[in-house]
Amino acid sequence: MVIPPSQDLPTVEWSREGVSPNTVFVYRDGCETLEAKNPDFRYRTSLIMNELPNGNLSLRVSNLQLSDKGTYWCKIVRGQQPEVLAKLELDVVAVSEPKLTAVPDVTGYLTVQCGVEGWLAEPEITFLDDQGNDIHAEKPERTAPNISRKAKIQTATNRSGFPVLPWPPRAPPFK
């Protein structure tokens, strides 16, 4: 939300429909006012302070939660008259944690796979060795909105000088 730049900053109030109290952020007399703020938004909402003189009244919500979805209103108060500047709809979607699997095979290779489910923005999945170099991997597999990528790593290569143990470990034969 942007208003014409000014050194005379108005009171700025952001509120949300459907919660009580509905105030999620108030800026008055040069600082945040906590008196009527909804406790669910305490320590999670802010303005971009160095942008206020430029007229930027954008609300920043951190640690976004699914329950933050809803209709938000921005209004300013100059004198006694509140003026609604904007109404916006915030949609929040869940994302999954990346899943990493490693499956050894009998040929001395380890197949490593990383995948995510339900992400709207496509992540870049890369694999790095212990030196930080890229490991060659298959092209990502996309089945909207899921993506995964695999890499095969030779497990018999041992740069540390320690013996390479078979995987999976096998018990010695009984005598």
Secondary structure, DSSP 8 states (H G I E B T S, - for coil): -B----SS--EEEEEETTSSS-EEEEEETTEE--TTB-GGGTTTEEE-GGGGGGTB--EEE-S--GGG-EEEEEEEEETTEEEEEEEEEE--------EEEEEE-TTSEEEEEEEESS-SS------B-TTS-B------EEETTEEEEEEEEETT--SSSS----SS-------
